[in-house]
Amino acid sequence: MKKLIAVLMVLVMVLSFAGCAQETAEESADKIRLVYIVNGTLGDKSFFDSGKEGLDKINEQYGDQFYTEVREMSYDSSVWEASAMDIASEGWDIIVLGTWDMLAIADKIATEYPDTKVWFFDETWDFEAMPHDNLYGMLFAQNEGSYLVGMAAAKASKTGKVAFMGGYENTVLKDFAIGYEQGAKAVNPDIEVNVSWTQSFDDSSIGKDIALGLYQQGYDVVFSCCGNCGLGAFDAVVEMGEGYYVIGVDGNQGEYWASIGEDAKAAATITSMQKNVNNAFLRAAGLHLEGKAPYGENEKLGLALGGVSFSVTDATNTILGADVIAEIEKAQEDIIGGAIAVDTAF
C-alpha cells in the first residue's frame, strides 16, 4: 500500500510539472520570448536586480506581447558558456546578457543563432571585430552619474578624503572611478580620492574588510561598486558609526535599506549612482516592437536618456541639504547640455 501511495505521489508530481510546462508553452505562444541570462545571481540590490525589474516593467507594459524569464548562472564562471549555450538552444526570440566577461559568449550566441536577437549591455561591442546585425549594444554613461555622486561625496566629506571601491579593474568600472574623481574635484580640487579593487563581485565579507580599512585610514565616504561584494560596505559603515558614509550603486540602495527596516544603513547612504538597467530594458522592448531597435549598433544611455541618475532619499536631504542637491541638479543639467564634459575610460 505504501509503495502504491508513493507511486501515485510521483505520478501526481509528474503530471503537475507537465501541466506547468504546458501552461508555460501556452503562455508564450504568439508572444516574443525573451530570456535574461544573469552571470551571477539575483539579490545584489543593484545591477542584476535592476535588470529583473526591467523584465517586470516589460511584463507590466507589454505583457500581451512578451513572455519573459530570468536564468541565473551563479558566480562560477566555469559554467557560464555551457549554461548560456544551453539556454540559447531553447529557441528564444531575444536573449539579454551583459558585462565585459560575457563578450565571447554573446559573440558565440549571436553567431550560432543569427535569427535570435541579442541585447548586450554594459560593455562596448566592437562591431568591426564581431559584426552582428542581430545584436544591440546597450551602453551606460556611468561616468556621468558618477560625476554627480562624486560631488555629493566631496560635499559630505569632513576629512577631505573619499574612496571608490570597485570589483575588478575593467573599462566600465574605471569609467565609474574617473567620473567620481572628476566630480569630487570639481567641488574640492584638493580632495584625495582613493581607488581600490576588491577582485570580487560576490563576497560581501571582502567588501566589508576593504571598506573598513578605507574608513580607518580616514576616507569618510566610500562609493561601493562591486555587486554583492559591495553590500559589505554597508555593514562596515554601520560598524564605524557617526561621521562615515557610503554611496550605493546601480539601484537606489538607500531606499532599499529603508524599505526593509535597515535604518542605520539607510541613514549612512548619501545617495546611489543608479544604472537604470530596468529602464533600458523597457526602452529596448518598446523600440523592438516599433521596429526601431538599433541592431548592429552601440547606443549610449546617459543622463539625458535616463540610463543613469543619482538618487535623492531622506538621508540625502539630511546629509546634503536642499542647496547642495540643487547644485548637483544644476551640474546634471550642465552635463546634459554640454557645459560640463565628463571624462571617460572608453
C-alpha contacts under 8 A as a table, 3 or more apart, distances in Angstrom:
res1	aa1	res2	aa2	distance
1	M	4	L	5.04
1	M	5	I	6.29
2	K	5	I	5.10
2	K	6	A	6.16
3	K	6	A	5.04
3	K	7	V	6.14
4	L	7	V	5.10
4	L	8	L	6.15
5	I	8	L	5.04
5	I	9	M	6.11
6	A	9	M	5.08
6	A	10	V	6.29
7	V	10	V	5.19
7	V	11	L	6.17
8	L	11	L	4.96
8	L	12	V	6.13
9	M	12	V	5.09
9	M	13	M	6.29
10	V	13	M	5.07
10	V	14	V	6.18
11	L	14	V	5.09
11	L	15	L	6.13
12	V	15	L	5.15
12	V	16	S	5.99
13	M	16	S	4.93
13	M	17	F	6.16
14	V	17	F	5.20
14	V	18	A	6.12
15	L	18	A	4.96
15	L	19	G	6.02
16	S	19	G	5.01
16	S	20	C	6.26
17	F	20	C	5.02
17	F	21	A	6.16
18	A	21	A	5.05
18	A	22	Q	6.12
19	G	22	Q	5.04
19	G	23	E	6.13
20	C	23	E	4.99
20	C	24	T	6.11
21	A	24	T	5.02
21	A	25	A	6.16
22	Q	25	A	5.07
22	Q	26	E	6.09
23	E	26	E	5.04
23	E	27	E	5.89
24	T	27	E	4.94
24	T	28	S	6.19
25	A	28	S	5.28
25	A	29	A	6.10
26	E	29	A	5.15
27	E	67	Y	7.22
28	S	31	K	5.31
28	S	32	I	7.41
28	S	33	R	6.49
28	S	66	F	7.60
28	S	67	Y	5.33
30	D	65	Q	7.79
31	K	64	D	7.32
31	K	65	Q	4.97
31	K	66	F	5.11
31	K	67	Y	6.00
32	I	65	Q	6.07
32	I	66	F	4.66
32	I	67	Y	5.98
32	I	93	D	6.02
32	I	94	I	7.56
33	R	66	F	6.01
33	R	67	Y	4.89
33	R	68	T	6.02
33	R	92	W	5.34
33	R	93	D	5.10
33	R	94	I	6.35
34	L	66	F	7.02
34	L	67	Y	6.12
34	L	68	T	4.79
34	L	69	E	6.56
34	L	92	W	6.00
34	L	93	D	5.95
34	L	94	I	4.62
34	L	95	I	5.85
34	L	96	V	7.44
35	V	68	T	5.60
35	V	69	E	4.83
35	V	70	V	5.73
35	V	71	R	7.17
35	V	92	W	6.87
35	V	94	I	6.47
35	V	95	I	5.15
35	V	96	V	6.13
36	Y	51	G	7.95
36	Y	52	K	7.92
36	Y	68	T	7.70
36	Y	69	E	6.28
36	Y	70	V	4.76
36	Y	71	R	6.19
36	Y	95	I	6.13
36	Y	96	V	4.64
36	Y	97	L	6.12
37	I	70	V	6.09
37	I	71	R	4.98
37	I	72	E	6.18
37	I	73	M	7.33
37	I	84	A	7.19
37	I	95	I	7.30
37	I	96	V	6.06
37	I	97	L	5.26
38	V	41	T	6.36
38	V	42	L	7.71
38	V	48	F	6.89
38	V	70	V	7.26
38	V	71	R	6.02
38	V	72	E	4.77
38	V	73	M	5.97
38	V	74	S	7.72
38	V	97	L	6.65
39	N	72	E	6.46
39	N	73	M	5.26
39	N	74	S	6.13
39	N	75	Y	6.33
39	N	77	S	7.64
39	N	80	W	6.80
39	N	97	L	7.91
39	N	102	M	7.93
40	G	48	F	7.95
40	G	72	E	6.13
40	G	73	M	5.61
40	G	74	S	4.16
40	G	75	Y	4.38
40	G	76	D	7.67
41	T	44	D	7.48
41	T	48	F	7.29
41	T	72	E	5.35
41	T	73	M	6.79
41	T	74	S	5.27
41	T	75	Y	7.01
42	L	45	K	7.88
42	L	48	F	5.76
42	L	49	D	5.61
42	L	52	K	7.99
42	L	72	E	7.21
43	G	46	S	7.95
43	G	48	F	7.56
43	G	49	D	6.25
43	G	228	N	7.60
44	D	47	F	6.86
44	D	48	F	6.52
44	D	49	D	6.30
44	D	227	G	5.63
44	D	228	N	4.75
44	D	231	L	7.68
45	K	48	F	7.60
45	K	49	D	5.69
45	K	50	S	7.61
45	K	227	G	7.91
45	K	228	N	7.76
45	K	251	G	6.33
45	K	253	Q	6.62
45	K	256	Y	7.47
46	S	49	D	5.48
46	S	50	S	5.81
46	S	227	G	6.68
46	S	249	V	6.25
46	S	250	D	4.67
46	S	251	G	4.20
46	S	252	N	7.42
46	S	253	Q	7.09
47	F	50	S	5.21
47	F	51	G	6.61
47	F	227	G	6.86
47	F	249	V	7.78
47	F	250	D	5.13
47	F	251	G	6.57
47	F	275	K	7.17
47	F	277	V	7.10
48	F	51	G	5.13
48	F	52	K	6.52
49	D	52	K	4.99
49	D	53	E	6.24
49	D	251	G	7.83
50	S	53	E	4.95
50	S	54	G	6.31
50	S	250	D	7.28
50	S	251	G	6.28
50	S	276	N	6.73
50	S	277	V	5.49
50	S	278	N	5.05
51	G	54	G	4.91
51	G	55	L	6.63
51	G	277	V	5.21
51	G	278	N	4.99
51	G	281	F	7.15
52	K	55	L	5.16
52	K	56	D	6.38
52	K	70	V	7.22
52	K	278	N	7.06
53	E	56	D	4.89
53	E	57	K	6.21
53	E	278	N	5.32
54	G	57	K	5.03
54	G	58	I	6.25
54	G	277	V	6.63
54	G	278	N	3.49
54	G	279	N	6.09
54	G	280	A	7.39
54	G	281	F	5.30
54	G	282	L	5.72
55	L	58	I	4.92
55	L	59	N	6.17
55	L	68	T	6.72
55	L	69	E	7.96
55	L	278	N	7.23
55	L	281	F	7.04
55	L	282	L	7.25
56	D	59	N	5.09
56	D	60	E	6.16
57	K	60	E	4.96
57	K	61	Q	6.06
57	K	278	N	7.44
57	K	282	L	6.27
58	I	61	Q	5.26
58	I	62	Y	5.28
58	I	63	G	6.46
58	I	66	F	7.34
58	I	281	F	7.66
58	I	282	L	5.46
58	I	285	A	6.95
59	N	62	Y	5.38
59	N	63	G	4.07
59	N	64	D	7.85
59	N	66	F	6.73
59	N	67	Y	7.38
59	N	68	T	7.37
60	E	63	G	5.63
62	Y	65	Q	5.43
62	Y	66	F	6.04
63	G	66	F	5.23
63	G	67	Y	6.83
73	M	76	D	7.52
73	M	79	V	7.37
73	M	80	W	6.33
73	M	83	S	6.91
74	S	77	S	7.76
75	Y	202	D	7.23
76	D	79	V	6.08
76	D	80	W	7.18
77	S	80	W	5.18
77	S	81	E	7.98
78	S	81	E	7.39
79	V	82	A	5.69
79	V	83	S	5.94
80	W	83	S	5.20
80	W	84	A	5.87
81	E	84	A	5.20
81	E	85	M	6.04
81	E	105	I	6.00
82	A	85	M	5.26
82	A	86	D	6.15
83	S	86	D	5.16
83	S	87	I	6.30
84	A	87	I	5.09
84	A	88	A	6.12
84	A	105	I	7.50
85	M	88	A	4.88
85	M	89	S	6.22
85	M	105	I	7.99
85	M	109	I	6.81
86	D	89	S	5.24
86	D	90	E	7.00
87	I	90	E	5.52
88	A	91	G	6.45
88	A	92	W	6.64
88	A	95	I	7.37
88	A	109	I	6.74
88	A	113	Y	7.73
89	S	92	W	7.80
91	G	116	T	7.84
92	W	95	I	6.57
92	W	116	T	6.67
93	D	115	D	7.70
93	D	116	T	5.11
93	D	117	K	6.11
94	I	116	T	5.77
94	I	117	K	4.62
94	I	118	V	5.62
94	I	119	W	7.24
95	I	116	T	7.24
95	I	117	K	6.31
95	I	118	V	4.88
95	I	119	W	6.27
96	V	118	V	5.83
96	V	119	W	4.70
96	V	120	F	6.06
96	V	121	F	7.87
97	L	102	M	7.43
97	L	106	A	7.34
97	L	118	V	7.72
97	L	119	W	6.46
97	L	120	F	5.29
97	L	121	F	6.52
98	G	101	D	7.97
98	G	102	M	5.97
98	G	103	L	7.43
98	G	106	A	7.98
98	G	119	W	7.88
98	G	120	F	4.96
98	G	121	F	4.50
98	G	122	D	5.84
98	G	123	E	7.10
99	T	102	M	5.73
99	T	103	L	7.24
99	T	120	F	7.93
99	T	121	F	6.39
99	T	122	D	5.19
99	T	123	E	5.66
100	W	103	L	5.70
100	W	122	D	7.25
100	W	123	E	5.48
100	W	170	N	7.75
101	D	104	A	7.52
102	M	105	I	5.25
102	M	106	A	6.05
103	L	106	A	5.23
103	L	107	D	6.18
103	L	125	W	7.84
104	A	107	D	5.02
104	A	108	K	6.25
105	I	108	K	5.07
105	I	109	I	6.26
106	A	109	I	5.08
106	A	110	A	6.08
106	A	118	V	7.62
106	A	120	F	7.28
107	D	110	A	5.20
107	D	111	T	6.07
107	D	130	M	6.87
108	K	111	T	5.09
108	K	112	E	6.03
109	I	112	E	5.30
109	I	113	Y	5.74
110	A	113	Y	5.38
110	A	114	P	5.63
110	A	116	T	7.08
110	A	117	K	7.49
110	A	118	V	6.58
110	A	132	H	6.75
110	A	134	N	6.75
110	A	135	L	6.83
111	T	114	P	5.79
111	T	132	H	7.52
113	Y	116	T	5.46
114	P	117	K	7.50
114	P	134	N	6.45
115	D	134	N	7.26
116	T	134	N	6.80
117	K	134	N	4.95
117	K	135	L	5.90
117	K	136	Y	7.86
118	V	134	N	6.20
118	V	135	L	4.63
118	V	136	Y	6.26
119	W	135	L	5.89
119	W	136	Y	4.95
119	W	137	G	6.29
119	W	138	M	6.94
120	F	123	E	7.70
120	F	125	W	7.93
120	F	135	L	6.95
120	F	136	Y	6.09
120	F	137	G	5.05
120	F	138	M	5.88
121	F	124	T	7.97
121	F	137	G	5.85
121	F	138	M	4.35
121	F	139	L	5.72
122	D	138	M	6.29
122	D	139	L	4.98
122	D	140	F	6.18
122	D	172	V	7.28
123	E	137	G	7.76
123	E	138	M	7.54
123	E	139	L	6.05
123	E	172	V	6.71
124	T	137	G	6.87
124	T	138	M	7.87
124	T	139	L	6.53
124	T	298	N	7.05
125	W	130	M	7.76
125	W	137	G	5.92
125	W	298	N	6.64
126	D	129	A	5.54
126	D	130	M	5.89
126	D	131	P	7.55
127	F	130	M	4.84
127	F	131	P	4.42
127	F	132	H	6.80
127	F	296	G	7.18
127	F	297	E	7.30
128	E	131	P	5.60
131	P	296	G	7.24
132	H	135	L	5.56
132	H	295	Y	8.00
132	H	296	G	5.70
133	D	136	Y	7.94
133	D	295	Y	5.51
133	D	296	G	4.15
133	D	297	E	7.95
134	N	295	Y	5.58
134	N	296	G	6.29
135	L	295	Y	5.13
135	L	296	G	5.50
135	L	297	E	7.48
136	Y	293	A	7.35
136	Y	294	P	6.00
136	Y	295	Y	4.37
136	Y	296	G	5.79
136	Y	297	E	5.77
136	Y	298	N	6.31
136	Y	299	E	7.85
137	G	295	Y	7.59
137	G	296	G	7.61
137	G	297	E	5.92
137	G	298	N	4.16
137	G	299	E	6.06
138	M	280	A	7.90
138	M	298	N	5.92
138	M	299	E	5.34
138	M	300	K	6.37
138	M	301	L	7.40
139	L	298	N	6.88
139	L	299	E	5.86
139	L	300	K	4.57
139	L	301	L	5.89
140	F	275	K	7.14
140	F	300	K	5.50
140	F	301	L	4.72
140	F	302	G	5.79
140	F	307	G	5.96
140	F	308	V	6.90
141	A	144	E	5.60
141	A	145	G	7.13
141	A	300	K	6.47
141	A	301	L	5.89
141	A	302	G	4.50
141	A	303	L	7.42
141	A	307	G	7.19
141	A	308	V	6.73
142	Q	145	G	5.29
142	Q	146	S	5.92
142	Q	172	V	7.70
142	Q	175	D	6.51
142	Q	176	F	5.53
142	Q	179	G	7.61
142	Q	273	M	7.93
142	Q	275	K	6.87
142	Q	302	G	7.21
142	Q	308	V	6.43
143	N	146	S	5.01
143	N	147	Y	6.11
143	N	175	D	5.20
143	N	176	F	4.95
143	N	177	A	7.48
143	N	178	I	6.60
143	N	179	G	4.25
143	N	180	Y	7.06
143	N	342	V	6.75
143	N	343	D	7.14
143	N	344	T	6.15
144	E	147	Y	5.24
144	E	148	L	6.90
144	E	179	G	6.20
144	E	302	G	6.77
144	E	303	L	6.78
144	E	308	V	7.55
144	E	335	I	7.36
144	E	342	V	6.19
145	G	148	L	5.33
145	G	149	V	6.63
145	G	179	G	7.53
145	G	273	M	5.72
145	G	274	Q	7.36
145	G	302	G	7.79
145	G	303	L	6.98
145	G	308	V	5.66
145	G	309	S	5.45
145	G	310	F	6.23
146	S	149	V	5.13
146	S	150	G	5.90
146	S	176	F	5.62
146	S	177	A	7.35
146	S	179	G	4.99
146	S	180	Y	4.59
146	S	183	G	7.30
146	S	273	M	6.09
147	Y	150	G	5.01
147	Y	151	M	6.41
147	Y	179	G	4.43
147	Y	180	Y	4.64
147	Y	181	E	7.17
147	Y	182	Q	6.12
147	Y	183	G	4.08
147	Y	184	A	7.21
147	Y	342	V	7.26
148	L	151	M	5.16
148	L	152	A	6.51
148	L	180	Y	7.33
148	L	183	G	5.97
148	L	310	F	6.90
148	L	328	I	6.10
148	L	331	A	7.28
148	L	332	Q	7.04
149	V	152	A	4.76
149	V	153	A	6.10
149	V	180	Y	6.56
149	V	183	G	7.21
149	V	184	A	7.95
149	V	247	I	7.52
149	V	271	T	6.98
149	V	272	S	7.20
149	V	273	M	6.37
149	V	310	F	6.72
150	G	153	A	5.01
150	G	154	A	6.28
150	G	179	G	7.32
150	G	180	Y	4.28
150	G	181	E	6.14
150	G	182	Q	7.15
150	G	183	G	4.50
150	G	184	A	4.32
150	G	185	K	7.96
151	M	154	A	5.25
151	M	155	K	6.20
151	M	180	Y	7.65
151	M	183	G	4.76
151	M	184	A	4.59
151	M	185	K	7.67
151	M	186	A	7.03
151	M	187	V	5.98
151	M	328	I	6.94
152	A	155	K	5.12
152	A	156	A	6.18
152	A	184	A	7.46
152	A	270	I	7.44
152	A	271	T	7.76
152	A	320	L	7.34
152	A	324	V	7.87
152	A	328	I	7.48
153	A	156	A	5.20
153	A	157	S	5.99
153	A	162	V	6.80
153	A	184	A	6.52
153	A	221	V	6.14
153	A	247	I	7.85
153	A	270	I	7.79
154	A	157	S	5.25
154	A	160	G	7.10
154	A	162	V	7.20
154	A	184	A	5.02
154	A	185	K	7.59
154	A	187	V	6.28
154	A	188	N	6.61
154	A	191	I	7.36
155	K	187	V	7.11
155	K	320	L	7.08
155	K	324	V	7.60
156	A	221	V	7.68
156	A	319	I	6.80
156	A	320	L	6.51
157	S	160	G	5.71
157	S	161	K	6.86
157	S	162	V	6.98
157	S	220	D	6.11
157	S	221	V	6.37
158	K	161	K	7.92
158	K	220	D	7.29
159	T	218	G	6.68
159	T	219	Y	7.01
159	T	220	D	6.65
160	G	190	D	7.68
160	G	191	I	5.01
160	G	192	E	6.26
160	G	219	Y	7.79
161	K	191	I	5.86
161	K	192	E	4.69
161	K	193	V	6.06
161	K	194	N	7.69
161	K	218	G	6.55
161	K	219	Y	4.69
161	K	220	D	6.51
161	K	221	V	7.49
162	V	191	I	7.52
162	V	192	E	6.28
162	V	193	V	5.11
162	V	194	N	6.41
162	V	219	Y	4.77
162	V	220	D	5.99
162	V	221	V	4.92
162	V	222	V	6.13
163	A	193	V	5.35
163	A	194	N	4.50
163	A	195	V	5.93
163	A	196	S	7.59
163	A	214	L	7.23
163	A	219	Y	6.06
163	A	220	D	7.91
163	A	221	V	6.14
163	A	222	V	4.72
163	A	223	F	6.18
164	F	177	A	6.41
164	F	180	Y	7.79
164	F	193	V	7.31
164	F	194	N	6.05
164	F	195	V	4.83
164	F	196	S	6.20
164	F	222	V	5.67
164	F	223	F	4.74
164	F	224	S	6.36
164	F	225	C	7.50
165	M	195	V	6.14
165	M	196	S	4.94
165	M	197	W	5.77
165	M	198	T	7.00
165	M	211	A	7.58
165	M	222	V	6.76
165	M	223	F	5.96
165	M	224	S	4.99
165	M	225	C	5.76
165	M	226	C	7.19
165	M	230	G	7.84
166	G	169	E	7.21
166	G	173	L	6.42
166	G	195	V	7.59
166	G	196	S	6.23
166	G	197	W	4.84
166	G	198	T	6.22
166	G	224	S	6.50
166	G	225	C	4.69
166	G	226	C	5.18
167	G	173	L	7.63
167	G	197	W	5.37
167	G	198	T	4.94
167	G	199	Q	5.15
167	G	200	S	5.18
167	G	201	F	5.53
167	G	225	C	6.43
167	G	226	C	4.30
167	G	227	G	7.58
167	G	229	C	7.63
168	Y	173	L	7.30
168	Y	197	W	5.93
168	Y	198	T	6.67
168	Y	199	Q	4.93
168	Y	200	S	6.63
168	Y	201	F	7.82
168	Y	226	C	7.83
169	E	173	L	6.37
169	E	174	K	6.52
169	E	197	W	6.65
169	E	199	Q	7.88
170	N	173	L	5.55
170	N	174	K	6.07
171	T	174	K	5.08
171	T	175	D	6.08
171	T	345	A	5.97
171	T	346	F	6.68
172	V	175	D	5.02
172	V	176	F	6.61
172	V	345	A	7.35
172	V	346	F	7.94
173	L	176	F	5.00
173	L	177	A	6.40
173	L	225	C	7.68
174	K	177	A	4.94
174	K	178	I	6.06
174	K	345	A	6.03
175	D	178	I	5.21
175	D	179	G	6.28
175	D	344	T	5.39
175	D	345	A	4.72
175	D	346	F	7.20
176	F	179	G	5.48
176	F	180	Y	6.12
177	A	180	Y	5.04
177	A	181	E	6.13
177	A	195	V	7.11
178	I	181	E	5.34
178	I	182	Q	6.21
178	I	343	D	6.58
178	I	344	T	6.41
178	I	345	A	7.00
179	G	182	Q	5.15
179	G	183	G	6.13
179	G	342	V	6.39
179	G	343	D	6.25
179	G	344	T	6.88
180	Y	183	G	5.26
180	Y	184	A	6.18
181	E	184	A	5.12
181	E	185	K	6.12
181	E	193	V	6.28
182	Q	185	K	5.21
182	Q	186	A	6.11
182	Q	342	V	7.47
182	Q	343	D	7.51
183	G	186	A	5.08
183	G	187	V	6.81
184	A	187	V	5.47
184	A	188	N	6.25
184	A	189	P	7.63
184	A	191	I	7.11
185	K	188	N	4.67
185	K	189	P	4.27
185	K	190	D	6.84
185	K	191	I	6.18
186	A	189	P	6.12
188	N	191	I	5.43
198	T	201	F	7.81
198	T	206	I	6.83
198	T	207	G	6.59
198	T	210	I	7.24
198	T	226	C	7.59
198	T	229	C	7.93
200	S	203	D	6.22
200	S	206	I	7.66
200	S	226	C	6.97
200	S	229	C	6.24
201	F	226	C	5.01
201	F	227	G	5.10
201	F	228	N	5.70
201	F	229	C	4.85
201	F	230	G	7.32
202	D	226	C	7.81
202	D	227	G	6.51
202	D	228	N	4.62
202	D	229	C	4.55
203	D	206	I	5.63
203	D	207	G	6.79
203	D	228	N	6.49
203	D	229	C	4.51
204	S	207	G	4.90
204	S	208	K	6.13
204	S	228	N	5.88
204	S	229	C	3.82
204	S	230	G	6.09
204	S	231	L	5.69
204	S	232	G	4.41
204	S	233	A	7.87
205	S	208	K	5.05
205	S	209	D	6.22
205	S	229	C	7.08
205	S	232	G	5.81
206	I	209	D	5.17
206	I	210	I	6.20
206	I	229	C	6.60
206	I	232	G	7.16
207	G	210	I	5.35
207	G	211	A	6.03
207	G	226	C	7.98
207	G	229	C	4.99
207	G	230	G	5.20
207	G	231	L	6.91
207	G	232	G	4.64
207	G	233	A	5.69
208	K	211	A	5.16
208	K	212	L	6.01
208	K	229	C	7.92
208	K	230	G	7.53
208	K	231	L	7.58
208	K	232	G	3.94
208	K	233	A	4.80
208	K	234	F	7.52
208	K	235	D	6.38
208	K	236	A	5.28
209	D	212	L	5.17
209	D	213	G	6.25
209	D	232	G	7.67
209	D	236	A	7.50
210	I	213	G	5.07
210	I	214	L	6.31
210	I	233	A	7.95
211	A	214	L	5.07
211	A	215	Y	6.21
211	A	222	V	7.05
211	A	232	G	7.61
211	A	233	A	5.32
211	A	236	A	6.19
211	A	237	V	7.80
212	L	215	Y	5.13
212	L	216	Q	6.05
212	L	233	A	7.50
212	L	236	A	5.43
212	L	237	V	7.45
212	L	240	M	7.59
213	G	216	Q	5.10
213	G	217	Q	6.28
214	L	217	Q	5.13
214	L	218	G	6.68
214	L	219	Y	5.51
214	L	220	D	7.87
214	L	222	V	7.72
215	Y	218	G	5.26
215	Y	219	Y	4.87
215	Y	220	D	5.52
215	Y	221	V	7.57
215	Y	222	V	7.83
215	Y	237	V	7.96
215	Y	240	M	7.55
215	Y	244	Y	7.34
216	Q	219	Y	7.19
219	Y	222	V	7.07
220	D	243	G	7.02
220	D	244	Y	4.84
220	D	245	Y	6.12
221	V	244	Y	6.11
221	V	245	Y	4.74
221	V	246	V	5.41
221	V	247	I	7.34
222	V	233	A	7.74
222	V	245	Y	6.57
222	V	246	V	4.84
222	V	247	I	6.15
223	F	246	V	5.81
223	F	247	I	4.53
223	F	248	G	6.39
223	F	249	V	7.72
224	S	230	G	5.29
224	S	231	L	7.81
224	S	233	A	6.59
224	S	246	V	6.98
224	S	247	I	6.12
224	S	248	G	5.83
224	S	249	V	6.61
225	C	230	G	5.94
225	C	248	G	7.28
225	C	249	V	5.83
226	C	229	C	5.44
226	C	230	G	4.69
227	G	230	G	5.27
227	G	231	L	7.04
228	N	231	L	5.36
228	N	232	G	7.73
229	C	232	G	5.98
230	G	233	A	5.57
230	G	234	F	7.71
231	L	234	F	5.60
231	L	235	D	7.19
232	G	235	D	5.17
232	G	236	A	6.31
233	A	236	A	4.87
233	A	237	V	6.13
233	A	246	V	7.16
234	F	237	V	5.21
234	F	238	V	6.41
234	F	246	V	6.84
234	F	265	K	5.87
235	D	238	V	5.39
235	D	239	E	6.31
235	D	265	K	7.45
236	A	239	E	5.04
236	A	240	M	6.23
237	V	240	M	5.10
237	V	241	G	6.38
237	V	244	Y	6.05
237	V	245	Y	6.23
237	V	246	V	6.75
237	V	265	K	7.45
237	V	268	A	7.04
238	V	241	G	5.23
238	V	264	A	6.28
238	V	265	K	6.24
238	V	268	A	7.46
240	M	244	Y	6.68
241	G	244	Y	6.40
244	Y	268	A	6.96
245	Y	268	A	4.90
245	Y	269	T	5.95
245	Y	270	I	6.52
246	V	268	A	6.11
246	V	269	T	4.95
246	V	270	I	6.27
246	V	271	T	7.94
247	I	269	T	5.48
247	I	270	I	5.64
247	I	271	T	5.37
247	I	272	S	5.32
247	I	273	M	7.49
248	G	251	G	7.42
248	G	252	N	7.01
248	G	253	Q	5.49
248	G	254	G	7.08
248	G	269	T	6.79
248	G	271	T	6.30
248	G	272	S	4.09
248	G	273	M	6.29
249	V	252	N	7.16
249	V	253	Q	6.96
249	V	272	S	5.04
249	V	273	M	4.80
249	V	274	Q	5.67
249	V	275	K	7.22
250	D	272	S	7.04
250	D	273	M	5.81
250	D	274	Q	4.01
250	D	275	K	4.21
250	D	276	N	6.63
250	D	277	V	7.94
251	G	272	S	6.91
251	G	273	M	7.41
251	G	274	Q	5.03
251	G	275	K	6.65
251	G	276	N	7.24
252	N	255	E	5.53
252	N	256	Y	6.37
252	N	271	T	7.62
252	N	272	S	5.53
252	N	273	M	7.64
252	N	274	Q	6.25
252	N	311	S	6.20
253	Q	256	Y	4.85
253	Q	257	W	6.23
253	Q	266	A	7.79
253	Q	269	T	7.68
253	Q	271	T	7.94
253	Q	272	S	6.31
254	G	257	W	5.31
254	G	258	A	6.35
254	G	265	K	7.30
254	G	266	A	4.68
254	G	267	A	7.60
254	G	269	T	5.41
254	G	270	I	7.62
254	G	271	T	6.67
254	G	272	S	7.06
254	G	313	T	6.91
254	G	315	A	7.75
255	E	258	A	5.13
255	E	259	S	6.14
255	E	266	A	6.84
255	E	313	T	6.61
256	Y	259	S	5.09
256	Y	260	I	6.67
256	Y	266	A	7.78
257	W	260	I	5.51
257	W	261	G	6.36
257	W	262	E	4.93
257	W	263	D	6.64
257	W	265	K	6.23
257	W	266	A	5.12
258	A	261	G	5.19
258	A	262	E	5.59
258	A	263	D	5.55
258	A	265	K	7.84
258	A	266	A	5.33
259	S	262	E	7.57
262	E	265	K	5.61
262	E	266	A	6.27
263	D	266	A	4.99
263	D	267	A	5.97
264	A	267	A	5.15
264	A	268	A	6.36
265	K	268	A	5.30
265	K	269	T	6.36
266	A	269	T	5.29
266	A	315	A	6.85
267	A	270	I	7.60
267	A	314	D	7.88
267	A	315	A	5.16
268	A	315	A	7.02
269	T	272	S	7.57
269	T	315	A	6.54
269	T	316	T	7.53
270	I	313	T	8.00
270	I	315	A	5.92
270	I	316	T	4.98
270	I	319	I	6.63
270	I	320	L	7.76
271	T	310	F	6.57
271	T	311	S	5.33
271	T	312	V	6.12
271	T	313	T	7.01
271	T	315	A	7.68
271	T	316	T	5.89
272	S	310	F	5.65
272	S	311	S	5.37
273	M	308	V	7.10
273	M	309	S	6.01
273	M	310	F	4.80
273	M	311	S	6.79
274	Q	308	V	5.41
274	Q	309	S	5.14
274	Q	310	F	5.74
274	Q	311	S	6.91
275	K	307	G	6.16
275	K	308	V	4.64
275	K	309	S	6.85
276	N	279	N	5.39
276	N	280	A	6.36
276	N	306	G	7.09
276	N	307	G	5.13
276	N	308	V	5.50
276	N	309	S	7.50
277	V	280	A	4.98
277	V	281	F	6.15
277	V	307	G	7.09
278	N	281	F	5.39
278	N	282	L	6.39
279	N	282	L	5.11
279	N	283	R	6.01
279	N	306	G	7.39
279	N	307	G	6.95
280	A	283	R	5.05
280	A	284	A	6.07
280	A	301	L	7.74
280	A	307	G	6.34
281	F	284	A	5.05
281	F	285	A	6.24
282	L	285	A	5.15
282	L	286	G	6.44
283	R	286	G	5.19
283	R	287	L	6.26
284	A	287	L	5.03
284	A	288	H	6.01
284	A	293	A	6.44
285	A	288	H	5.06
285	A	289	L	6.29
286	G	289	L	5.23
286	G	290	E	6.31
287	L	290	E	5.05
287	L	291	G	6.07
287	L	292	K	4.85
287	L	293	A	4.66
288	H	291	G	5.04
288	H	292	K	5.90
288	H	293	A	4.88
289	L	292	K	7.60
290	E	293	A	7.63
294	P	297	E	5.65
294	P	298	N	7.57
294	P	299	E	7.61
301	L	304	A	7.48
301	L	305	L	5.61
301	L	306	G	6.81
301	L	307	G	4.50
301	L	308	V	7.22
302	G	305	L	5.61
302	G	306	G	6.10
302	G	307	G	4.76
302	G	308	V	5.44
303	L	306	G	5.07
303	L	307	G	5.96
303	L	308	V	5.29
303	L	309	S	6.10
303	L	332	Q	7.40
303	L	335	I	7.92
303	L	336	I	6.47
304	A	307	G	7.61
304	A	336	I	5.64
305	L	308	V	8.00
306	G	309	S	6.62
312	V	315	A	7.78
312	V	316	T	5.42
312	V	317	N	7.05
313	T	316	T	5.00
313	T	317	N	6.44
314	D	317	N	5.19
314	D	318	T	6.22
315	A	318	T	4.96
315	A	319	I	5.89
316	T	319	I	5.33
316	T	320	L	5.65
316	T	321	G	7.09
317	N	320	L	5.55
317	N	321	G	4.72
317	N	322	A	6.37
317	N	325	I	7.68
318	T	321	G	5.72
320	L	323	D	7.81
320	L	324	V	5.75
320	L	325	I	6.65
321	G	324	V	5.75
321	G	325	I	6.37
322	A	325	I	5.12
322	A	326	A	6.09
323	D	326	A	5.12
323	D	327	E	6.29
324	V	327	E	4.93
324	V	328	I	6.29
325	I	328	I	5.09
325	I	329	E	6.15
326	A	329	E	4.97
326	A	330	K	6.13
327	E	330	K	5.06
327	E	331	A	6.38
328	I	331	A	5.02
328	I	332	Q	6.27
329	E	332	Q	4.91
329	E	333	E	6.39
330	K	333	E	5.09
330	K	334	D	6.26
331	A	334	D	4.89
331	A	335	I	6.14
331	A	340	I	7.40
332	Q	335	I	5.16
332	Q	336	I	6.28
333	E	336	I	5.14
333	E	337	G	5.97
334	D	337	G	4.93
334	D	338	G	5.83
334	D	339	A	4.81
334	D	340	I	5.40
335	I	338	G	5.10
335	I	339	A	5.94
335	I	340	I	4.71
335	I	341	A	6.34
335	I	342	V	7.34
336	I	339	A	7.82
337	G	340	I	7.74
338	G	341	A	6.24
